[in-house]
Amino acid sequence: MKISKGSCESEISRAITQWEKDFLGRGSVSVKTDIIRDMIIVNLQGVLTPAEYAVCETKEGMLTIKKTRSELVESGIEDLIDIILTITEEKVKSFHTDISTRTGERVMIFKLFNDLEKKF
């Protein structure tokens, strides 16, 4: 790998933002990616719409939004894994994600088979 860690993190952020726009119909307000050992942690701000915030005012609504948003991301997991493989040349071992209905922030964690940070 010839690029710097910062360039790689930026490229992942850009690619995931583009994936969100293409696959989900809208992108987050901001995306920050960090590579730590064998993990790629992506922090997406401004994921929820104003309507979703309104629905999240009840516990039932909050659980519905979390479930729906999770299913949307999971249905595009192959694309996300391909993005990571293309940019880092590393295979994804597992994928974890959650969304905060309070802050509208999503966290994605890609766990890799190898220590990506050592490549830089």
Biotite code that builds the C-alpha atoms (Angstrom):
import biotite.structure as struc

atoms = struc.array([
    struc.Atom([0.000, 0.000, 0.000], chain_id="A", res_id=1, res_name="MET", atom_name="CA", element="C"),
    struc.Atom([1.515, 3.269, -1.159], chain_id="A", res_id=2, res_name="LYS", atom_name="CA", element="C"),
    struc.Atom([-0.849, 5.827, 0.398], chain_id="A", res_id=3, res_name="ILE", atom_name="CA", element="C"),
    struc.Atom([-0.665, 7.337, 3.884], chain_id="A", res_id=4, res_name="SER", atom_name="CA", element="C"),
    struc.Atom([-2.956, 6.314, 6.744], chain_id="A", res_id=5, res_name="LYS", atom_name="CA", element="C"),
    struc.Atom([-4.731, 9.686, 6.594], chain_id="A", res_id=6, res_name="GLY", atom_name="CA", element="C"),
    struc.Atom([-5.310, 9.373, 2.833], chain_id="A", res_id=7, res_name="SER", atom_name="CA", element="C"),
    struc.Atom([-6.677, 5.866, 3.277], chain_id="A", res_id=8, res_name="CYS", atom_name="CA", element="C"),
    struc.Atom([-9.049, 7.049, 6.058], chain_id="A", res_id=9, res_name="GLU", atom_name="CA", element="C"),
    struc.Atom([-10.244, 9.958, 3.856], chain_id="A", res_id=10, res_name="SER", atom_name="CA", element="C"),
    struc.Atom([-10.795, 7.655, 0.894], chain_id="A", res_id=11, res_name="GLU", atom_name="CA", element="C"),
    struc.Atom([-12.910, 5.286, 3.035], chain_id="A", res_id=12, res_name="ILE", atom_name="CA", element="C"),
    struc.Atom([-14.965, 8.244, 4.346], chain_id="A", res_id=13, res_name="SER", atom_name="CA", element="C"),
    struc.Atom([-15.568, 9.515, 0.790], chain_id="A", res_id=14, res_name="ARG", atom_name="CA", element="C"),
    struc.Atom([-16.496, 6.050, -0.516], chain_id="A", res_id=15, res_name="ALA", atom_name="CA", element="C"),
    struc.Atom([-18.940, 5.359, 2.328], chain_id="A", res_id=16, res_name="ILE", atom_name="CA", element="C"),
    struc.Atom([-20.557, 8.795, 1.873], chain_id="A", res_id=17, res_name="THR", atom_name="CA", element="C"),
    struc.Atom([-21.002, 8.011, -1.843], chain_id="A", res_id=18, res_name="GLN", atom_name="CA", element="C"),
    struc.Atom([-22.403, 4.565, -0.979], chain_id="A", res_id=19, res_name="TRP", atom_name="CA", element="C"),
    struc.Atom([-24.934, 6.205, 1.378], chain_id="A", res_id=20, res_name="GLU", atom_name="CA", element="C"),
    struc.Atom([-26.056, 8.613, -1.358], chain_id="A", res_id=21, res_name="LYS", atom_name="CA", element="C"),
    struc.Atom([-26.316, 5.859, -4.004], chain_id="A", res_id=22, res_name="ASP", atom_name="CA", element="C"),
    struc.Atom([-27.792, 3.116, -1.808], chain_id="A", res_id=23, res_name="PHE", atom_name="CA", element="C"),
    struc.Atom([-29.764, 4.954, 0.900], chain_id="A", res_id=24, res_name="LEU", atom_name="CA", element="C"),
    struc.Atom([-30.661, 8.058, -1.103], chain_id="A", res_id=25, res_name="GLY", atom_name="CA", element="C"),
    struc.Atom([-28.882, 10.571, 1.141], chain_id="A", res_id=26, res_name="ARG", atom_name="CA", element="C"),
    struc.Atom([-25.504, 10.969, 2.820], chain_id="A", res_id=27, res_name="GLY", atom_name="CA", element="C"),
    struc.Atom([-24.583, 11.873, 6.381], chain_id="A", res_id=28, res_name="SER", atom_name="CA", element="C"),
    struc.Atom([-23.615, 15.406, 7.350], chain_id="A", res_id=29, res_name="VAL", atom_name="CA", element="C"),
    struc.Atom([-20.044, 14.351, 8.170], chain_id="A", res_id=30, res_name="SER", atom_name="CA", element="C"),
    struc.Atom([-17.995, 11.152, 8.144], chain_id="A", res_id=31, res_name="VAL", atom_name="CA", element="C"),
    struc.Atom([-14.744, 10.456, 10.024], chain_id="A", res_id=32, res_name="LYS", atom_name="CA", element="C"),
    struc.Atom([-12.793, 7.217, 9.625], chain_id="A", res_id=33, res_name="THR", atom_name="CA", element="C"),
    struc.Atom([-10.075, 5.914, 11.945], chain_id="A", res_id=34, res_name="ASP", atom_name="CA", element="C"),
    struc.Atom([-7.833, 2.907, 11.337], chain_id="A", res_id=35, res_name="ILE", atom_name="CA", element="C"),
    struc.Atom([-6.803, 1.291, 14.618], chain_id="A", res_id=36, res_name="ILE", atom_name="CA", element="C"),
    struc.Atom([-4.888, -1.995, 14.450], chain_id="A", res_id=37, res_name="ARG", atom_name="CA", element="C"),
    struc.Atom([-7.196, -4.496, 12.688], chain_id="A", res_id=38, res_name="ASP", atom_name="CA", element="C"),
    struc.Atom([-10.270, -2.230, 12.848], chain_id="A", res_id=39, res_name="MET", atom_name="CA", element="C"),
    struc.Atom([-11.704, 0.484, 10.659], chain_id="A", res_id=40, res_name="ILE", atom_name="CA", element="C"),
    struc.Atom([-14.038, 2.678, 12.696], chain_id="A", res_id=41, res_name="ILE", atom_name="CA", element="C"),
    struc.Atom([-16.357, 4.947, 10.738], chain_id="A", res_id=42, res_name="VAL", atom_name="CA", element="C"),
    struc.Atom([-18.284, 7.659, 12.599], chain_id="A", res_id=43, res_name="ASN", atom_name="CA", element="C"),
    struc.Atom([-21.193, 9.136, 10.624], chain_id="A", res_id=44, res_name="LEU", atom_name="CA", element="C"),
    struc.Atom([-22.916, 12.284, 11.927], chain_id="A", res_id=45, res_name="GLN", atom_name="CA", element="C"),
    struc.Atom([-26.362, 13.527, 10.899], chain_id="A", res_id=46, res_name="GLY", atom_name="CA", element="C"),
    struc.Atom([-27.750, 10.202, 9.735], chain_id="A", res_id=47, res_name="VAL", atom_name="CA", element="C"),
    struc.Atom([-31.379, 10.618, 10.825], chain_id="A", res_id=48, res_name="LEU", atom_name="CA", element="C"),
    struc.Atom([-33.970, 12.788, 9.088], chain_id="A", res_id=49, res_name="THR", atom_name="CA", element="C"),
    struc.Atom([-36.115, 15.299, 11.036], chain_id="A", res_id=50, res_name="PRO", atom_name="CA", element="C"),
    struc.Atom([-39.086, 12.936, 10.576], chain_id="A", res_id=51, res_name="ALA", atom_name="CA", element="C"),
    struc.Atom([-37.104, 10.046, 12.077], chain_id="A", res_id=52, res_name="GLU", atom_name="CA", element="C"),
    struc.Atom([-36.192, 12.191, 15.100], chain_id="A", res_id=53, res_name="TYR", atom_name="CA", element="C"),
    struc.Atom([-39.920, 12.859, 15.617], chain_id="A", res_id=54, res_name="ALA", atom_name="CA", element="C"),
    struc.Atom([-40.713, 9.118, 15.442], chain_id="A", res_id=55, res_name="VAL", atom_name="CA", element="C"),
    struc.Atom([-37.895, 8.428, 17.930], chain_id="A", res_id=56, res_name="CYS", atom_name="CA", element="C"),
    struc.Atom([-39.694, 10.390, 20.668], chain_id="A", res_id=57, res_name="GLU", atom_name="CA", element="C"),
    struc.Atom([-41.417, 7.158, 21.735], chain_id="A", res_id=58, res_name="THR", atom_name="CA", element="C"),
    struc.Atom([-39.586, 3.977, 22.729], chain_id="A", res_id=59, res_name="LYS", atom_name="CA", element="C"),
    struc.Atom([-41.527, 1.981, 20.137], chain_id="A", res_id=60, res_name="GLU", atom_name="CA", element="C"),
    struc.Atom([-40.664, 4.517, 17.430], chain_id="A", res_id=61, res_name="GLY", atom_name="CA", element="C"),
    struc.Atom([-37.001, 4.543, 18.443], chain_id="A", res_id=62, res_name="MET", atom_name="CA", element="C"),
    struc.Atom([-36.784, 0.739, 18.205], chain_id="A", res_id=63, res_name="LEU", atom_name="CA", element="C"),
    struc.Atom([-38.519, 0.799, 14.808], chain_id="A", res_id=64, res_name="THR", atom_name="CA", element="C"),
    struc.Atom([-36.063, 3.384, 13.407], chain_id="A", res_id=65, res_name="ILE", atom_name="CA", element="C"),
    struc.Atom([-33.039, 1.469, 14.806], chain_id="A", res_id=66, res_name="LYS", atom_name="CA", element="C"),
    struc.Atom([-34.320, -1.799, 13.284], chain_id="A", res_id=67, res_name="LYS", atom_name="CA", element="C"),
    struc.Atom([-35.187, -0.262, 9.899], chain_id="A", res_id=68, res_name="THR", atom_name="CA", element="C"),
    struc.Atom([-31.893, 1.620, 9.608], chain_id="A", res_id=69, res_name="ARG", atom_name="CA", element="C"),
    struc.Atom([-29.945, -1.465, 10.641], chain_id="A", res_id=70, res_name="SER", atom_name="CA", element="C"),
    struc.Atom([-31.735, -3.606, 8.027], chain_id="A", res_id=71, res_name="GLU", atom_name="CA", element="C"),
    struc.Atom([-31.017, -0.987, 5.332], chain_id="A", res_id=72, res_name="LEU", atom_name="CA", element="C"),
    struc.Atom([-27.280, -0.995, 6.088], chain_id="A", res_id=73, res_name="VAL", atom_name="CA", element="C"),
    struc.Atom([-27.134, -4.803, 6.424], chain_id="A", res_id=74, res_name="GLU", atom_name="CA", element="C"),
    struc.Atom([-28.804, -5.185, 3.014], chain_id="A", res_id=75, res_name="SER", atom_name="CA", element="C"),
    struc.Atom([-25.884, -3.271, 1.492], chain_id="A", res_id=76, res_name="GLY", atom_name="CA", element="C"),
    struc.Atom([-23.134, -5.031, 3.451], chain_id="A", res_id=77, res_name="ILE", atom_name="CA", element="C"),
    struc.Atom([-21.569, -6.662, 0.378], chain_id="A", res_id=78, res_name="GLU", atom_name="CA", element="C"),
    struc.Atom([-20.987, -3.215, -1.173], chain_id="A", res_id=79, res_name="ASP", atom_name="CA", element="C"),
    struc.Atom([-19.419, -1.946, 2.058], chain_id="A", res_id=80, res_name="LEU", atom_name="CA", element="C"),
    struc.Atom([-17.112, -4.977, 2.303], chain_id="A", res_id=81, res_name="ILE", atom_name="CA", element="C"),
    struc.Atom([-16.089, -4.428, -1.343], chain_id="A", res_id=82, res_name="ASP", atom_name="CA", element="C"),
    struc.Atom([-15.308, -0.751, -0.615], chain_id="A", res_id=83, res_name="ILE", atom_name="CA", element="C"),
    struc.Atom([-12.979, -1.733, 2.259], chain_id="A", res_id=84, res_name="ILE", atom_name="CA", element="C"),
    struc.Atom([-11.299, -4.478, 0.187], chain_id="A", res_id=85, res_name="LEU", atom_name="CA", element="C"),
    struc.Atom([-10.784, -2.169, -2.813], chain_id="A", res_id=86, res_name="THR", atom_name="CA", element="C"),
    struc.Atom([-9.277, 0.676, -0.775], chain_id="A", res_id=87, res_name="ILE", atom_name="CA", element="C"),
    struc.Atom([-7.233, -1.296, 1.787], chain_id="A", res_id=88, res_name="THR", atom_name="CA", element="C"),
    struc.Atom([-6.604, -4.623, -0.005], chain_id="A", res_id=89, res_name="GLU", atom_name="CA", element="C"),
    struc.Atom([-7.732, -6.257, 3.247], chain_id="A", res_id=90, res_name="GLU", atom_name="CA", element="C"),
    struc.Atom([-10.632, -8.677, 3.758], chain_id="A", res_id=91, res_name="LYS", atom_name="CA", element="C"),
    struc.Atom([-13.316, -7.912, 6.353], chain_id="A", res_id=92, res_name="VAL", atom_name="CA", element="C"),
    struc.Atom([-13.727, -10.563, 9.060], chain_id="A", res_id=93, res_name="LYS", atom_name="CA", element="C"),
    struc.Atom([-16.833, -9.029, 10.665], chain_id="A", res_id=94, res_name="SER", atom_name="CA", element="C"),
    struc.Atom([-18.997, -5.913, 10.557], chain_id="A", res_id=95, res_name="PHE", atom_name="CA", element="C"),
    struc.Atom([-20.733, -4.174, 13.466], chain_id="A", res_id=96, res_name="HIS", atom_name="CA", element="C"),
    struc.Atom([-22.947, -1.100, 13.450], chain_id="A", res_id=97, res_name="THR", atom_name="CA", element="C"),
    struc.Atom([-25.289, 0.864, 15.686], chain_id="A", res_id=98, res_name="ASP", atom_name="CA", element="C"),
    struc.Atom([-27.126, 4.159, 15.526], chain_id="A", res_id=99, res_name="ILE", atom_name="CA", element="C"),
    struc.Atom([-27.900, 6.601, 18.315], chain_id="A", res_id=100, res_name="SER", atom_name="CA", element="C"),
    struc.Atom([-31.451, 7.862, 18.020], chain_id="A", res_id=101, res_name="THR", atom_name="CA", element="C"),
    struc.Atom([-30.536, 10.655, 20.445], chain_id="A", res_id=102, res_name="ARG", atom_name="CA", element="C"),
    struc.Atom([-27.627, 12.134, 18.469], chain_id="A", res_id=103, res_name="THR", atom_name="CA", element="C"),
    struc.Atom([-28.397, 10.798, 14.982], chain_id="A", res_id=104, res_name="GLY", atom_name="CA", element="C"),
    struc.Atom([-24.903, 9.328, 14.854], chain_id="A", res_id=105, res_name="GLU", atom_name="CA", element="C"),
    struc.Atom([-24.018, 5.943, 13.343], chain_id="A", res_id=106, res_name="ARG", atom_name="CA", element="C"),
    struc.Atom([-20.859, 3.977, 14.103], chain_id="A", res_id=107, res_name="VAL", atom_name="CA", element="C"),
    struc.Atom([-19.611, 1.271, 11.729], chain_id="A", res_id=108, res_name="MET", atom_name="CA", element="C"),
    struc.Atom([-16.773, -1.038, 12.699], chain_id="A", res_id=109, res_name="ILE", atom_name="CA", element="C"),
    struc.Atom([-15.070, -3.239, 10.141], chain_id="A", res_id=110, res_name="PHE", atom_name="CA", element="C"),
    struc.Atom([-12.926, -5.915, 11.817], chain_id="A", res_id=111, res_name="LYS", atom_name="CA", element="C"),
    struc.Atom([-10.197, -7.140, 9.467], chain_id="A", res_id=112, res_name="LEU", atom_name="CA", element="C"),
    struc.Atom([-8.214, -10.382, 9.306], chain_id="A", res_id=113, res_name="PHE", atom_name="CA", element="C"),
    struc.Atom([-4.911, -8.443, 9.488], chain_id="A", res_id=114, res_name="ASN", atom_name="CA", element="C"),
    struc.Atom([-3.465, -5.421, 11.273], chain_id="A", res_id=115, res_name="ASP", atom_name="CA", element="C"),
    struc.Atom([-4.010, -2.703, 8.654], chain_id="A", res_id=116, res_name="LEU", atom_name="CA", element="C"),
    struc.Atom([-2.310, -0.023, 10.763], chain_id="A", res_id=117, res_name="GLU", atom_name="CA", element="C"),
    struc.Atom([1.035, -1.881, 10.424], chain_id="A", res_id=118, res_name="LYS", atom_name="CA", element="C"),
    struc.Atom([0.930, -1.354, 6.642], chain_id="A", res_id=119, res_name="LYS", atom_name="CA", element="C"),
    struc.Atom([1.508, 2.407, 6.959], chain_id="A", res_id=120, res_name="PHE", atom_name="CA", element="C"),
])
